[in-house]
Amino acid sequence: MAAMTVQKKDNNNNKSQMEQLNDMLKEMFQTNFYGSVEVKFEAGRVTIIRKTESVKL
């Protein structure tokens, strides 16, 4: 299980929360991810993304 946080976009060309989340989802589609993703919000902002990967035998 992995958790990540996303940062607010600033003037240093960092990606916005939506861009970071979109990149993460694209990567999971491309790698045939098998598992679940939980996104937690606080006051309209993403605070935690929990990605749990399962291994299918």
Residue frames as qw, qx, qy, qz and C-alpha x, y, z in Angstrom:
[[0.000, 0.891, 0.455, 0.000, 0.00, 0.00, 0.00],
 [0.431, 0.056, 0.019, 0.901, 1.28, 3.47, -0.87],
 [0.008, -0.883, -0.423, 0.204, 0.00, 6.91, 0.01],
 [0.443, 0.165, 0.156, 0.867, 0.92, 10.12, -1.70],
 [0.025, 0.770, 0.365, -0.523, -0.01, 13.74, -1.30],
 [0.458, 0.562, 0.373, 0.580, -0.48, 16.27, -4.04],
 [0.303, -0.384, -0.158, 0.858, 0.66, 19.86, -3.87],
 [0.281, 0.863, 0.306, -0.289, -1.07, 23.08, -4.91],
 [0.646, 0.513, 0.193, 0.532, 0.26, 24.56, -8.16],
 [0.312, -0.800, -0.031, 0.512, 2.69, 27.42, -7.62],
 [0.338, 0.892, -0.166, -0.250, 4.82, 29.71, -9.77],
 [0.271, -0.571, 0.740, 0.231, 7.66, 27.16, -10.11],
 [0.569, 0.287, -0.587, -0.499, 5.83, 25.21, -12.86],
 [0.193, -0.052, 0.942, -0.269, 4.80, 22.49, -10.43],
 [0.270, -0.265, -0.775, -0.507, 1.77, 20.52, -11.53],
 [0.519, -0.301, 0.135, -0.789, -1.67, 21.19, -10.07],
 [0.522, -0.114, 0.765, -0.361, -3.46, 18.54, -8.04],
 [0.803, 0.421, 0.222, -0.358, -5.64, 17.59, -11.01],
 [0.547, 0.671, -0.490, -0.105, -2.61, 17.23, -13.31],
 [0.086, -0.454, 0.858, -0.224, -0.79, 15.04, -10.76],
 [0.651, 0.084, 0.641, -0.397, -3.87, 12.86, -10.22],
 [0.762, 0.564, -0.035, -0.317, -4.43, 12.56, -13.97],
 [0.333, 0.641, -0.692, -0.011, -0.78, 11.53, -14.52],
 [0.323, -0.268, 0.855, -0.305, -1.06, 8.90, -11.81],
 [0.745, 0.287, 0.456, -0.392, -4.25, 7.46, -13.33],
 [0.641, 0.654, -0.316, -0.246, -2.76, 7.42, -16.83],
 [0.095, 0.537, -0.833, 0.097, 0.23, 5.47, -15.54],
 [0.516, -0.051, 0.774, -0.362, -2.07, 2.93, -13.86],
 [0.784, 0.481, 0.151, -0.363, -4.01, 2.42, -17.11],
 [0.503, 0.692, -0.504, -0.117, -0.81, 1.96, -19.11],
 [0.055, 0.432, -0.876, 0.209, 0.67, -0.58, -16.68],
 [0.650, -0.225, -0.648, -0.327, -2.56, -2.62, -16.32],
 [0.118, -0.316, 0.622, -0.707, -2.77, -1.74, -12.61],
 [0.598, -0.351, -0.689, -0.211, -4.78, -4.21, -10.52],
 [0.324, -0.209, -0.617, 0.686, -6.00, -2.77, -7.22],
 [0.105, -0.846, -0.518, -0.061, -7.84, 0.22, -5.82],
 [0.285, 0.266, -0.099, 0.915, -7.41, 3.97, -5.41],
 [0.274, -0.771, -0.546, 0.180, -8.92, 6.07, -2.62],
 [0.255, 0.424, 0.011, 0.869, -8.91, 9.86, -2.88],
 [0.323, -0.656, -0.562, 0.386, -9.61, 11.89, 0.27],
 [0.148, 0.635, 0.173, 0.739, -10.67, 15.52, 0.15],
 [0.342, -0.575, -0.476, 0.570, -10.66, 18.23, 2.79],
 [0.064, 0.755, 0.130, -0.640, -12.29, 21.61, 2.11],
 [0.647, 0.733, 0.064, -0.202, -12.37, 20.89, -1.63],
 [0.216, 0.750, -0.622, -0.060, -8.68, 19.94, -1.85],
 [0.916, 0.062, -0.394, 0.036, -7.11, 16.52, -2.26],
 [0.400, -0.777, 0.435, -0.216, -5.30, 15.65, 0.95],
 [0.452, -0.357, 0.817, 0.040, -4.44, 11.96, 0.54],
 [0.770, 0.330, -0.372, -0.399, -4.38, 9.46, -2.29],
 [0.563, -0.354, 0.738, -0.114, -4.11, 5.86, -1.16],
 [0.676, 0.414, -0.492, -0.360, -3.18, 3.35, -3.86],
 [0.662, -0.287, 0.672, -0.167, -3.43, -0.34, -2.96],
 [0.504, 0.441, -0.631, -0.391, -2.06, -2.78, -5.50],
 [0.863, -0.120, 0.422, -0.250, -3.17, -6.38, -5.59],
 [0.063, 0.443, -0.834, -0.323, -1.28, -9.27, -7.12],
 [0.870, 0.156, 0.101, -0.457, -3.38, -11.76, -9.06],
 [0.266, -0.401, 0.863, 0.157, -1.87, -15.26, -9.29]]
